[in-house]
């Protein structure tokens, strides 16, 4: 079974493709997997897409390319029994990992979810905060507690919005390279490809830019060129595993 660490290290391009918009058909999704699946880290499938098509139809798509990494972006935030049930459904559909909110807390919630996910050989990825301005006052003020959750649960991965590069750097400072960090919302709020990687992320999450492109392969290559350009410009100020 593919895991997140292996997917990141083996990927040609440090990109996770987000599939959220239900107007992107299942046949288009299948074609995208065939075209780009072997070049990227994997696919993060969002709740709107999962709700619209259902896990049975998605399972048929996933089963066509089981060697690709699929992350169910459910952003779970509930009591233990509900999240555990959701994890089991995601596993049955063929997903390799799932996303839960870190702010839910440990006892009676993330502790049980972590046990369930690990027993199923899935990855648990925690959403640390969100991209929207309102998250600054509602979530970011809880960051000390969120760091405690990360330390206690020890998830396989973390999602950090690219507009909060300082948080990626702080997580690296606190935990080193212990967790895979995915930098989401690239191209939102004028965040350029490469800025998340520079801050210390392992891969960047991109959706609409690739899904709406007439030629997704060309769009991906253009994105990678922009990543490389940003990394060349900032150079020594970027974090990397070699340091």
Buried (B, 14 or more C-beta within 10 A) or exposed (E): EBBBBEBBEEBEBBBBBBBBBBEBEBEEBBEBBEEBBEBBBBBBBBBBBBEBBEBEBBBEBBEEBEEBBBBBBBBBBBEBEEBBEBBBBBBEBBBBBBBBBBBBEBEEBBBBBBBBBEEBEBBBBBBBBBBBEEBEEEBBEBBEEBBEBBEEBBBBBBBBBBBBBEBBBBBBEEBEEBBBBBBBBBBBEEBBBBBBBBBBBBBBBBBEBBBEBEEBEEBBEBBBEBBEEBBEEBEEEBBEEEE
